Amino acid sequence: MSNLTCKALAAAAVSLLEERSLDKITVRDITDRCGLTRNTFYYHFQDIYDLLGYIFREEADATLEKYSVKGDWKGVFLDILSYLKKKKKMIEHVYYSSRQEELEFYIQQVVGAYALQFIEIETAGQEVSKHVKQTVADFYRNAFVGATFQWVREGMKTAPSVMAALYDNMFRGTLRQAIASAREILD
């Protein structure tokens, strides 16, 4: 896949999503915006939803790479929430479309991977089963996604830095107990 072509198509889609709902954007709109042909679009992507997935995967990969070994949970939250706020119109147009799951998958991918990584760091040297670690990571991932979608529905009024600090404090304040509770029940 030509990286420049994909980036051009993605930039055109993001630009259009700042203006209107995902459900009202066509492949023709995207290709006209960036001066490429429909054949070029379909050479790189199956459909608009595949392109949307690409946009969010690129963002997820960048966030995961940035925090791969830092152990900075608050930074992950802040990056995700700042991206959502910066792209507020686009995010709302995706969130209120028939393809909300693309946005949800992006957030779950980043938070889920990082939650598991952070739990691995927290449990280093302890005998904690993979099942317990995954269960706790899934819990925090789902809590974050739900809270973030509520924040989106409420218009993203609270600053990302405040939300990130809140999420970080809740995560750190409950993580050890969540692991202990899961071990007690699952192991």
ABEGO torsion letter per residue (X at the ends): XBAAAAAAAAAAAAAAAAABBAAABBAAAAAAAAGBBAAAAAAABABAAAAAAAAAAAAAAAAAAAAAAAGBAAAAAAAAAAAAAAAAAAAAAAAABAAAAAAAAAAAAAAAAAAAAAAAAAABGBBBBAAAAAAAAAAAAAAAAAAAAAAAAAGGABBAAAAAAAAAAAAAAAAAAAAAAAAAAAX
